[in-house]
Amino acid sequence: MVSGRGKATVDGMEQILRTGDVITIAAGCKHMVEAETDLDIIEVQIGEAINVDDKKKYEIEK
């Protein structure tokens, strides 16, 4: 997290995010990041083939 405040949900577990925090999300984990303020993040992906087709999008459950 570069700046701001938010919340990450990874496989149903919630974590509050603040500037300086780092989260690791394993491949295949269902995840979401919600901004509570303006949020600047750096996303780093590691793998042999990384593209938009390797992601599955889900509807938000309310």
All heavy atoms as TSV, in Angstrom:
chain	resi	resn	atom	element	x	y	z
A	1	MET	N	N	0.847	-1.161	0.000
A	1	MET	CA	C	0.000	0.000	0.000
A	1	MET	C	C	0.894	1.226	0.000
A	1	MET	O	O	1.706	1.395	0.899
A	1	MET	CB	C	-0.870	0.004	1.253
A	1	MET	CG	C	-1.798	-1.195	1.401
A	1	MET	SD	S	-3.112	-1.185	0.209
A	1	MET	CE	C	-3.871	0.351	0.566
A	2	VAL	N	N	0.744	2.048	-1.016
A	2	VAL	CA	C	1.543	3.268	-1.116
A	2	VAL	C	C	0.918	4.379	-0.277
A	2	VAL	O	O	1.599	5.077	0.463
A	2	VAL	CB	C	1.690	3.704	-2.588
A	2	VAL	CG1	C	2.456	5.002	-2.691
A	2	VAL	CG2	C	2.376	2.609	-3.399
A	3	SER	N	N	-0.398	4.523	-0.391
A	3	SER	CA	C	-1.089	5.521	0.416
A	3	SER	C	C	-2.570	5.187	0.485
A	3	SER	O	O	-3.100	4.481	-0.358
A	3	SER	CB	C	-0.894	6.934	-0.166
A	3	SER	OG	O	-1.531	7.027	-1.427
A	4	GLY	N	N	-3.206	5.689	1.523
A	4	GLY	CA	C	-4.635	5.504	1.673
A	4	GLY	C	C	-4.984	4.434	2.679
A	4	GLY	O	O	-4.133	3.896	3.389
A	5	ARG	N	N	-6.284	4.121	2.705
A	5	ARG	CA	C	-6.818	3.143	3.643
A	5	ARG	C	C	-7.864	2.321	2.917
A	5	ARG	O	O	-8.618	2.833	2.088
A	5	ARG	CB	C	-7.459	3.891	4.817
A	5	ARG	CG	C	-7.306	3.244	6.140
A	5	ARG	CD	C	-7.814	4.094	7.312
A	5	ARG	NE	N	-9.105	4.733	7.074
A	5	ARG	CZ	C	-9.275	6.041	6.932
A	5	ARG	NH1	N	-8.244	6.865	7.005
A	5	ARG	NH2	N	-10.460	6.548	6.727
A	6	GLY	N	N	-7.924	1.038	3.239
A	6	GLY	CA	C	-8.910	0.184	2.603
A	6	GLY	C	C	-9.045	-1.135	3.326
A	6	GLY	O	O	-8.608	-1.291	4.463
A	7	LYS	N	N	-9.643	-2.092	2.624
A	7	LYS	CA	C	-9.874	-3.411	3.201
A	7	LYS	C	C	-9.650	-4.444	2.105
A	7	LYS	O	O	-10.112	-4.280	0.979
A	7	LYS	CB	C	-11.300	-3.502	3.736
A	7	LYS	CG	C	-11.671	-4.854	4.297
A	7	LYS	CD	C	-13.062	-4.852	4.917
A	7	LYS	CE	C	-14.133	-4.676	3.880
A	7	LYS	NZ	N	-15.493	-4.860	4.402
A	8	ALA	N	N	-8.943	-5.517	2.446
A	8	ALA	CA	C	-8.768	-6.641	1.535
A	8	ALA	C	C	-9.545	-7.820	2.084
A	8	ALA	O	O	-9.560	-8.057	3.289
A	8	ALA	CB	C	-7.301	-7.010	1.409
A	9	THR	N	N	-10.200	-8.548	1.202
A	9	THR	CA	C	-10.859	-9.794	1.566
A	9	THR	C	C	-10.238	-10.881	0.706
A	9	THR	O	O	-10.285	-10.811	-0.522
A	9	THR	CB	C	-12.382	-9.715	1.328
A	9	THR	OG1	O	-12.902	-8.583	2.031
A	9	THR	CG2	C	-13.076	-10.971	1.814
A	10	VAL	N	N	-9.605	-11.858	1.356
A	10	VAL	CA	C	-8.946	-12.961	0.652
A	10	VAL	C	C	-9.544	-14.262	1.164
A	10	VAL	O	O	-9.429	-14.577	2.352
A	10	VAL	CB	C	-7.414	-12.941	0.881
A	10	VAL	CG1	C	-6.749	-14.089	0.137
A	10	VAL	CG2	C	-6.816	-11.610	0.460
A	11	ASP	N	N	-10.216	-14.987	0.270
A	11	ASP	CA	C	-10.901	-16.231	0.636
A	11	ASP	C	C	-11.756	-16.060	1.897
A	11	ASP	O	O	-11.743	-16.884	2.804
A	11	ASP	CB	C	-9.900	-17.379	0.814
A	11	ASP	CG	C	-9.434	-17.944	-0.528
A	11	ASP	OD1	O	-10.124	-17.708	-1.548
A	11	ASP	OD2	O	-8.393	-18.615	-0.553
A	12	GLY	N	N	-12.484	-14.938	1.973
A	12	GLY	CA	C	-13.417	-14.692	3.055
A	12	GLY	C	C	-12.825	-14.057	4.310
A	12	GLY	O	O	-13.556	-13.677	5.205
A	13	MET	N	N	-11.500	-13.939	4.381
A	13	MET	CA	C	-10.849	-13.341	5.549
A	13	MET	C	C	-10.583	-11.865	5.263
A	13	MET	O	O	-9.931	-11.538	4.258
A	13	MET	CB	C	-9.527	-14.052	5.852
A	13	MET	CG	C	-9.686	-15.525	6.169
A	13	MET	SD	S	-10.428	-15.839	7.757
A	13	MET	CE	C	-9.122	-15.302	8.823
A	14	GLU	N	N	-11.077	-10.968	6.135
A	14	GLU	CA	C	-10.905	-9.532	5.941
A	14	GLU	C	C	-9.656	-9.028	6.650
A	14	GLU	O	O	-9.308	-9.506	7.726
A	14	GLU	CB	C	-12.118	-8.769	6.471
A	14	GLU	CG	C	-13.361	-9.004	5.653
A	14	GLU	CD	C	-14.531	-8.171	6.128
A	14	GLU	OE1	O	-14.399	-7.400	7.096
A	14	GLU	OE2	O	-15.605	-8.294	5.517
A	15	GLN	N	N	-8.989	-8.058	6.020
A	15	GLN	CA	C	-7.807	-7.420	6.609
A	15	GLN	C	C	-7.873	-5.933	6.305
A	15	GLN	O	O	-8.079	-5.540	5.159
A	15	GLN	CB	C	-6.539	-8.016	6.000
A	15	GLN	CG	C	-5.267	-7.366	6.473
A	15	GLN	CD	C	-4.026	-7.965	5.816
A	15	GLN	OE1	O	-4.057	-9.044	5.247
A	15	GLN	NE2	N	-2.929	-7.241	5.886
A	16	ILE	N	N	-7.706	-5.099	7.326
A	16	ILE	CA	C	-7.648	-3.650	7.143
A	16	ILE	C	C	-6.296	-3.317	6.509
A	16	ILE	O	O	-5.265	-3.857	6.909
A	16	ILE	CB	C	-7.802	-2.913	8.494
A	16	ILE	CG1	C	-9.157	-3.261	9.128
A	16	ILE	CG2	C	-7.643	-1.404	8.327
A	16	ILE	CD1	C	-10.365	-2.902	8.293
A	17	LEU	N	N	-6.306	-2.423	5.530
A	17	LEU	CA	C	-5.076	-2.033	4.832
A	17	LEU	C	C	-4.765	-0.566	5.099
A	17	LEU	O	O	-5.656	0.280	5.025
A	17	LEU	CB	C	-5.234	-2.238	3.326
A	17	LEU	CG	C	-5.505	-3.661	2.865
A	17	LEU	CD1	C	-5.780	-3.676	1.370
A	17	LEU	CD2	C	-4.334	-4.562	3.207
A	18	ARG	N	N	-3.508	-0.304	5.397
A	18	ARG	CA	C	-3.024	1.060	5.605
A	18	ARG	C	C	-1.711	1.235	4.861
A	18	ARG	O	O	-1.076	0.257	4.465
A	18	ARG	CB	C	-2.814	1.318	7.096
A	18	ARG	CG	C	-4.105	1.314	7.894
A	18	ARG	CD	C	-3.860	1.734	9.341
A	18	ARG	NE	N	-5.099	1.786	10.090
A	18	ARG	CZ	C	-5.643	0.757	10.723
A	18	ARG	NH1	N	-5.055	-0.410	10.714
A	18	ARG	NH2	N	-6.769	0.903	11.378
A	19	THR	N	N	-1.276	2.477	4.721
A	19	THR	CA	C	-0.018	2.778	4.046
A	19	THR	C	C	1.110	1.928	4.622
A	19	THR	O	O	1.250	1.804	5.834
A	19	THR	CB	C	0.321	4.277	4.222
A	19	THR	OG1	O	-0.741	5.044	3.642
A	19	THR	CG2	C	1.625	4.634	3.548
A	20	GLY	N	N	1.880	1.299	3.738
A	20	GLY	CA	C	3.008	0.473	4.144
A	20	GLY	C	C	2.690	-1.005	4.255
A	20	GLY	O	O	3.597	-1.832	4.308
A	21	ASP	N	N	1.406	-1.367	4.290
A	21	ASP	CA	C	1.039	-2.780	4.394
A	21	ASP	C	C	1.350	-3.527	3.105
A	21	ASP	O	O	1.326	-2.959	2.009
A	21	ASP	CB	C	-0.453	-2.941	4.705
A	21	ASP	CG	C	-0.807	-2.604	6.136
A	21	ASP	OD1	O	0.115	-2.444	6.960
A	21	ASP	OD2	O	-2.015	-2.501	6.434
A	22	VAL	N	N	1.624	-4.815	3.252
A	22	VAL	CA	C	1.859	-5.714	2.123
A	22	VAL	C	C	0.976	-6.935	2.331
A	22	VAL	O	O	0.919	-7.475	3.431
A	22	VAL	CB	C	3.340	-6.163	2.065
A	22	VAL	CG1	C	3.544	-7.200	0.976
A	22	VAL	CG2	C	4.252	-4.968	1.851
A	23	ILE	N	N	0.281	-7.363	1.291
A	23	ILE	CA	C	-0.478	-8.600	1.377
A	23	ILE	C	C	-0.008	-9.520	0.258
A	23	ILE	O	O	0.381	-9.059	-0.810
A	23	ILE	CB	C	-2.010	-8.390	1.312
A	23	ILE	CG1	C	-2.423	-7.724	-0.001
A	23	ILE	CG2	C	-2.502	-7.595	2.497
A	23	ILE	CD1	C	-3.936	-7.685	-0.192
A	24	THR	N	N	-0.030	-10.814	0.529
A	24	THR	CA	C	0.329	-11.818	-0.466
A	24	THR	C	C	-0.903	-12.662	-0.729
A	24	THR	O	O	-1.540	-13.141	0.213
A	24	THR	CB	C	1.475	-12.707	0.053
A	24	THR	OG1	O	2.597	-11.877	0.367
A	24	THR	CG2	C	1.874	-13.735	-0.979
A	25	ILE	N	N	-1.225	-12.828	-2.009
A	25	ILE	CA	C	-2.404	-13.590	-2.399
A	25	ILE	C	C	-1.931	-14.718	-3.299
A	25	ILE	O	O	-1.384	-14.475	-4.377
A	25	ILE	CB	C	-3.418	-12.692	-3.135
A	25	ILE	CG1	C	-3.799	-11.502	-2.258
A	25	ILE	CG2	C	-4.635	-13.504	-3.552
A	25	ILE	CD1	C	-4.565	-10.409	-2.981
A	26	ALA	N	N	-2.127	-15.953	-2.862
A	26	ALA	CA	C	-1.710	-17.114	-3.644
A	26	ALA	C	C	-2.600	-17.267	-4.881
A	26	ALA	O	O	-3.766	-16.852	-4.881
A	26	ALA	CB	C	-1.784	-18.373	-2.787
A	27	ALA	N	N	-2.044	-17.865	-5.914
A	27	ALA	CA	C	-2.801	-18.125	-7.139
A	27	ALA	C	C	-4.053	-18.918	-6.804
A	27	ALA	O	O	-4.021	-19.841	-5.982
A	27	ALA	CB	C	-1.937	-18.892	-8.130
A	28	GLY	N	N	-5.166	-18.526	-7.385
A	28	GLY	CA	C	-6.420	-19.230	-7.185
A	28	GLY	C	C	-7.258	-18.737	-6.027
A	28	GLY	O	O	-8.402	-19.156	-5.875
A	29	CYS	N	N	-6.720	-17.850	-5.189
A	29	CYS	CA	C	-7.490	-17.307	-4.070
A	29	CYS	C	C	-8.478	-16.264	-4.576
A	29	CYS	O	O	-8.127	-15.403	-5.371
A	29	CYS	CB	C	-6.571	-16.649	-3.038
A	29	CYS	SG	S	-5.614	-17.800	-2.072
A	30	LYS	N	N	-9.700	-16.354	-4.090
A	30	LYS	CA	C	-10.718	-15.354	-4.407
A	30	LYS	C	C	-10.416	-14.132	-3.548
A	30	LYS	O	O	-10.272	-14.257	-2.324
A	30	LYS	CB	C	-12.088	-15.933	-4.076
A	30	LYS	CG	C	-13.250	-15.162	-4.608
A	30	LYS	CD	C	-14.527	-15.963	-4.322
A	30	LYS	CE	C	-15.728	-15.275	-4.856
A	30	LYS	NZ	N	-16.954	-16.033	-4.562
A	31	HIS	N	N	-10.269	-12.952	-4.174
A	31	HIS	CA	C	-9.874	-11.767	-3.414
A	31	HIS	C	C	-10.504	-10.492	-3.965
A	31	HIS	O	O	-10.917	-10.445	-5.117
A	31	HIS	CB	C	-8.351	-11.625	-3.397
A	31	HIS	CG	C	-7.757	-11.471	-4.757
A	31	HIS	ND1	N	-7.536	-12.548	-5.594
A	31	HIS	CD2	C	-7.345	-10.384	-5.434
A	31	HIS	CE1	C	-7.006	-12.107	-6.723
A	31	HIS	NE2	N	-6.889	-10.798	-6.657
A	32	MET	N	N	-10.548	-9.476	-3.072
A	32	MET	CA	C	-11.102	-8.173	-3.434
A	32	MET	C	C	-10.452	-7.113	-2.551
A	32	MET	O	O	-10.163	-7.358	-1.384
A	32	MET	CB	C	-12.618	-8.190	-3.195
A	32	MET	CG	C	-13.296	-6.854	-3.417
A	32	MET	SD	S	-15.098	-6.938	-3.235
A	32	MET	CE	C	-15.261	-7.285	-1.494
A	33	VAL	N	N	-10.207	-5.931	-3.111
A	33	VAL	CA	C	-9.699	-4.795	-2.346
A	33	VAL	C	C	-10.711	-3.669	-2.456
A	33	VAL	O	O	-11.146	-3.332	-3.555
A	33	VAL	CB	C	-8.317	-4.332	-2.861
A	33	VAL	CG1	C	-7.868	-3.072	-2.143
A	33	VAL	CG2	C	-7.286	-5.436	-2.700
A	34	GLU	N	N	-11.113	-3.115	-1.317
A	34	GLU	CA	C	-12.055	-2.001	-1.272
A	34	GLU	C	C	-11.359	-0.775	-0.707
A	34	GLU	O	O	-10.688	-0.858	0.319
A	34	GLU	CB	C	-13.238	-2.337	-0.369
A	34	GLU	CG	C	-14.056	-3.509	-0.833
A	34	GLU	CD	C	-15.151	-3.837	0.156
A	34	GLU	OE1	O	-16.189	-3.135	0.150
A	34	GLU	OE2	O	-14.953	-4.778	0.945
A	35	ALA	N	N	-11.511	0.361	-1.368
A	35	ALA	CA	C	-10.918	1.615	-0.893
A	35	ALA	C	C	-11.852	2.305	0.083
A	35	ALA	O	O	-13.050	2.428	-0.175
A	35	ALA	CB	C	-10.634	2.530	-2.072
A	36	GLU	N	N	-11.313	2.737	1.222
A	36	GLU	CA	C	-12.064	3.570	2.165
A	36	GLU	C	C	-11.732	5.044	1.952
A	36	GLU	O	O	-12.504	5.912	2.308
A	36	GLU	CB	C	-11.745	3.150	3.598
A	36	GLU	CG	C	-12.244	1.759	3.921
A	36	GLU	CD	C	-11.856	1.294	5.309
A	36	GLU	OE1	O	-11.115	2.011	6.013
A	36	GLU	OE2	O	-12.286	0.196	5.695
A	37	THR	N	N	-10.535	5.314	1.414
A	37	THR	CA	C	-10.102	6.654	1.030
A	37	THR	C	C	-9.467	6.507	-0.352
A	37	THR	O	O	-9.419	5.404	-0.901
A	37	THR	CB	C	-9.042	7.218	2.013
A	37	THR	OG1	O	-7.854	6.419	1.911
A	37	THR	CG2	C	-9.553	7.231	3.442
A	38	ASP	N	N	-8.955	7.596	-0.923
A	38	ASP	CA	C	-8.168	7.442	-2.142
A	38	ASP	C	C	-7.079	6.433	-1.839
A	38	ASP	O	O	-6.437	6.486	-0.786
A	38	ASP	CB	C	-7.541	8.771	-2.565
A	38	ASP	CG	C	-8.563	9.729	-3.170
A	38	ASP	OD1	O	-9.648	9.255	-3.567
A	38	ASP	OD2	O	-8.268	10.921	-3.253
A	39	LEU	N	N	-6.876	5.485	-2.740
A	39	LEU	CA	C	-5.998	4.352	-2.467
A	39	LEU	C	C	-4.997	4.200	-3.604
A	39	LEU	O	O	-5.382	4.139	-4.772
A	39	LEU	CB	C	-6.871	3.102	-2.359
A	39	LEU	CG	C	-6.306	1.826	-1.812
A	39	LEU	CD1	C	-5.839	2.022	-0.380
A	39	LEU	CD2	C	-7.357	0.735	-1.850
A	40	ASP	N	N	-3.719	4.183	-3.272
A	40	ASP	CA	C	-2.662	3.923	-4.243
A	40	ASP	C	C	-1.984	2.628	-3.849
A	40	ASP	O	O	-1.493	2.494	-2.725
A	40	ASP	CB	C	-1.629	5.055	-4.257
A	40	ASP	CG	C	-2.206	6.351	-4.806
A	40	ASP	OD1	O	-2.885	6.295	-5.842
A	40	ASP	OD2	O	-1.979	7.397	-4.190
A	41	ILE	N	N	-1.985	1.659	-4.765
A	41	ILE	CA	C	-1.362	0.367	-4.496
A	41	ILE	C	C	-0.434	-0.004	-5.642
A	41	ILE	O	O	-0.585	0.493	-6.762
A	41	ILE	CB	C	-2.405	-0.755	-4.284
A	41	ILE	CG1	C	-3.235	-0.973	-5.550
A	41	ILE	CG2	C	-3.302	-0.458	-3.118
A	41	ILE	CD1	C	-4.186	-2.149	-5.470
A	42	ILE	N	N	0.523	-0.850	-5.349
A	42	ILE	CA	C	1.383	-1.433	-6.373
A	42	ILE	C	C	1.080	-2.925	-6.392
A	42	ILE	O	O	1.168	-3.596	-5.360
A	42	ILE	CB	C	2.877	-1.199	-6.071
A	42	ILE	CG1	C	3.191	0.287	-6.082
A	42	ILE	CG2	C	3.746	-1.963	-7.072
A	42	ILE	CD1	C	4.587	0.634	-5.621
A	43	GLU	N	N	0.699	-3.439	-7.558
A	43	GLU	CA	C	0.402	-4.860	-7.707
A	43	GLU	C	C	1.548	-5.519	-8.459
A	43	GLU	O	O	1.963	-5.043	-9.514
A	43	GLU	CB	C	-0.899	-5.049	-8.494
A	43	GLU	CG	C	-1.245	-6.487	-8.750
A	43	GLU	CD	C	-2.519	-6.650	-9.563
A	43	GLU	OE1	O	-3.296	-5.684	-9.670
A	43	GLU	OE2	O	-2.721	-7.739	-10.110
A	44	VAL	N	N	2.061	-6.611	-7.901
A	44	VAL	CA	C	3.137	-7.367	-8.541
A	44	VAL	C	C	2.636	-8.789	-8.741
A	44	VAL	O	O	2.198	-9.430	-7.787
A	44	VAL	CB	C	4.415	-7.374	-7.663
A	44	VAL	CG1	C	5.496	-8.224	-8.307
A	44	VAL	CG2	C	4.905	-5.956	-7.422
A	45	GLN	N	N	2.696	-9.273	-9.972
A	45	GLN	CA	C	2.300	-10.645	-10.263
A	45	GLN	C	C	3.533	-11.431	-10.679
A	45	GLN	O	O	4.387	-10.913	-11.390
A	45	GLN	CB	C	1.271	-10.686	-11.386
A	45	GLN	CG	C	-0.034	-10.043	-11.020
A	45	GLN	CD	C	-1.068	-10.202	-12.135
A	45	GLN	OE1	O	-0.872	-10.924	-13.096
A	45	GLN	NE2	N	-2.171	-9.508	-11.998
A	46	ILE	N	N	3.597	-12.680	-10.230
A	46	ILE	CA	C	4.728	-13.543	-10.561
A	46	ILE	C	C	4.188	-14.798	-11.236
A	46	ILE	O	O	3.245	-15.410	-10.756
A	46	ILE	CB	C	5.508	-13.928	-9.281
A	46	ILE	CG1	C	6.027	-12.669	-8.598
A	46	ILE	CG2	C	6.642	-14.894	-9.617
A	46	ILE	CD1	C	6.624	-12.912	-7.231
A	47	GLY	N	N	4.805	-15.166	-12.347
A	47	GLY	CA	C	4.395	-16.380	-13.039
A	47	GLY	C	C	4.995	-16.428	-14.425
A	47	GLY	O	O	5.586	-15.459	-14.897
A	48	GLU	N	N	4.843	-17.572	-15.063
A	48	GLU	CA	C	5.399	-17.723	-16.409
A	48	GLU	C	C	4.579	-16.978	-17.453
A	48	GLU	O	O	5.130	-16.365	-18.351
A	48	GLU	CB	C	5.488	-19.204	-16.763
A	48	GLU	CG	C	6.541	-19.935	-15.946
A	48	GLU	CD	C	6.675	-21.380	-16.348
A	48	GLU	OE1	O	6.343	-21.706	-17.505
A	48	GLU	OE2	O	7.101	-22.178	-15.519
A	49	ALA	N	N	3.259	-17.063	-17.351
A	49	ALA	CA	C	2.385	-16.389	-18.317
A	49	ALA	C	C	1.321	-15.622	-17.541
A	49	ALA	O	O	0.434	-16.218	-16.947
A	49	ALA	CB	C	1.727	-17.402	-19.243
A	50	ILE	N	N	1.442	-14.318	-17.530
A	50	ILE	CA	C	0.488	-13.485	-16.805
A	50	ILE	C	C	-0.246	-12.611	-17.816
A	50	ILE	O	O	0.370	-11.841	-18.537
A	50	ILE	CB	C	1.209	-12.603	-15.763
A	50	ILE	CG1	C	1.937	-13.485	-14.757
A	50	ILE	CG2	C	0.215	-11.693	-15.065
A	50	ILE	CD1	C	2.862	-12.726	-13.842
A	51	ASN	N	N	-1.563	-12.778	-17.869
A	51	ASN	CA	C	-2.361	-11.945	-18.762
A	51	ASN	C	C	-3.778	-11.851	-18.219
A	51	ASN	O	O	-4.133	-12.529	-17.259
A	51	ASN	CB	C	-2.321	-12.481	-20.201
A	51	ASN	CG	C	-2.861	-13.882	-20.308
A	51	ASN	OD1	O	-3.985	-14.153	-19.894
A	51	ASN	ND2	N	-2.066	-14.796	-20.847
A	52	VAL	N	N	-4.571	-11.036	-18.853
A	52	VAL	CA	C	-5.936	-10.787	-18.388
A	52	VAL	C	C	-6.781	-12.058	-18.437
A	52	VAL	O	O	-7.733	-12.208	-17.677
A	52	VAL	CB	C	-6.581	-9.628	-19.185
A	52	VAL	CG1	C	-6.874	-10.047	-20.609
A	52	VAL	CG2	C	-7.815	-9.120	-18.485
A	53	ASP	N	N	-6.439	-13.012	-19.292
A	53	ASP	CA	C	-7.231	-14.239	-19.432
A	53	ASP	C	C	-7.053	-15.213	-18.277
A	53	ASP	O	O	-7.798	-16.179	-18.156
A	53	ASP	CB	C	-6.885	-14.941	-20.752
A	53	ASP	CG	C	-7.245	-14.081	-21.952
A	53	ASP	OD1	O	-8.254	-13.354	-21.878
A	53	ASP	OD2	O	-6.508	-14.131	-22.964
A	54	ASP	N	N	-6.059	-14.999	-17.398
A	54	ASP	CA	C	-5.860	-15.932	-16.288
A	54	ASP	C	C	-6.659	-15.537	-15.048
A	54	ASP	O	O	-6.520	-16.142	-14.001
A	54	ASP	CB	C	-4.374	-16.094	-15.940
A	54	ASP	CG	C	-3.757	-14.867	-15.282
A	54	ASP	OD1	O	-4.435	-13.832	-15.196
A	54	ASP	OD2	O	-2.598	-14.944	-14.878
A	55	LYS	N	N	-7.538	-14.547	-15.167
A	55	LYS	CA	C	-8.349	-14.085	-14.043
A	55	LYS	C	C	-9.810	-14.475	-14.249
A	55	LYS	O	O	-10.314	-14.455	-15.354
A	55	LYS	CB	C	-8.241	-12.571	-13.902
A	55	LYS	CG	C	-6.851	-12.119	-13.523
A	55	LYS	CD	C	-6.779	-10.607	-13.513
A	55	LYS	CE	C	-5.433	-10.111	-13.121
A	55	LYS	NZ	N	-4.353	-10.527	-13.992
A	56	LYS	N	N	-10.474	-14.827	-13.158
A	56	LYS	CA	C	-11.903	-15.106	-13.192
A	56	LYS	C	C	-12.595	-14.074	-12.325
A	56	LYS	O	O	-12.217	-13.885	-11.175
A	56	LYS	CB	C	-12.183	-16.515	-12.661
A	56	LYS	CG	C	-13.635	-16.884	-12.697
A	56	LYS	CD	C	-13.857	-18.320	-12.260
A	56	LYS	CE	C	-15.323	-18.655	-12.309
A	56	LYS	NZ	N	-15.572	-20.032	-11.897
A	57	LYS	N	N	-13.586	-13.381	-12.859
A	57	LYS	CA	C	-14.298	-12.347	-12.098
A	57	LYS	C	C	-15.590	-12.921	-11.529
A	57	LYS	O	O	-16.262	-13.697	-12.162
A	57	LYS	CB	C	-14.608	-11.150	-13.000
A	57	LYS	CG	C	-13.341	-10.437	-13.436
A	57	LYS	CD	C	-13.649	-9.146	-14.110
A	57	LYS	CE	C	-12.339	-8.479	-14.449
A	57	LYS	NZ	N	-12.511	-7.116	-14.906
A	58	TYR	N	N	-15.884	-12.499	-10.282
A	58	TYR	CA	C	-17.084	-12.931	-9.576
A	58	TYR	C	C	-17.946	-11.720	-9.269
A	58	TYR	O	O	-17.440	-10.625	-9.098
A	58	TYR	CB	C	-16.709	-13.601	-8.238
A	58	TYR	CG	C	-15.904	-14.848	-8.388
A	58	TYR	CD1	C	-14.501	-14.799	-8.416
A	58	TYR	CD2	C	-16.511	-16.090	-8.471
A	58	TYR	CE1	C	-13.752	-15.956	-8.553
A	58	TYR	CE2	C	-15.775	-17.247	-8.592
A	58	TYR	CZ	C	-14.395	-17.165	-8.626
A	58	TYR	OH	O	-13.644	-18.315	-8.754
A	59	GLU	N	N	-19.243	-11.944	-9.151
A	59	GLU	CA	C	-20.142	-10.889	-8.697
A	59	GLU	C	C	-19.936	-10.694	-7.197
A	59	GLU	O	O	-19.679	-11.664	-6.463
A	59	GLU	CB	C	-21.599	-11.275	-8.973
A	59	GLU	CG	C	-21.948	-11.344	-10.439
A	59	GLU	CD	C	-21.887	-9.977	-11.108
A	59	GLU	OE1	O	-22.292	-8.972	-10.486
A	59	GLU	OE2	O	-21.421	-9.922	-12.258
A	60	ILE	N	N	-20.080	-9.462	-6.723
A	60	ILE	CA	C	-19.948	-9.166	-5.297
A	60	ILE	C	C	-21.186	-9.659	-4.577
A	60	ILE	O	O	-22.312	-9.345	-4.971
A	60	ILE	CB	C	-19.750	-7.651	-5.051
A	60	ILE	CG1	C	-18.441	-7.207	-5.702
A	60	ILE	CG2	C	-19.754	-7.352	-3.568
A	60	ILE	CD1	C	-18.243	-5.707	-5.652
A	61	GLU	N	N	-20.968	-10.478	-3.532
A	61	GLU	CA	C	-22.081	-10.978	-2.736
A	61	GLU	C	C	-22.448	-9.953	-1.675
A	61	GLU	O	O	-21.593	-9.476	-0.964
A	61	GLU	CB	C	-21.684	-12.302	-2.080
A	61	GLU	CG	C	-21.390	-13.392	-3.089
A	61	GLU	CD	C	-20.898	-14.665	-2.431
A	61	GLU	OE1	O	-21.076	-14.823	-1.213
A	61	GLU	OE2	O	-20.327	-15.495	-3.150
A	62	LYS	N	N	-23.711	-9.615	-1.595
A	62	LYS	CA	C	-24.155	-8.605	-0.620
A	62	LYS	C	C	-24.923	-9.235	0.493
A	62	LYS	O	O	-25.539	-10.192	0.437
A	62	LYS	CB	C	-24.983	-7.546	-1.316
A	62	LYS	CG	C	-24.180	-6.883	-2.403
A	62	LYS	CD	C	-24.513	-5.450	-2.504
A	62	LYS	CE	C	-23.616	-4.890	-3.609
A	62	LYS	NZ	N	-23.350	-3.579	-3.536
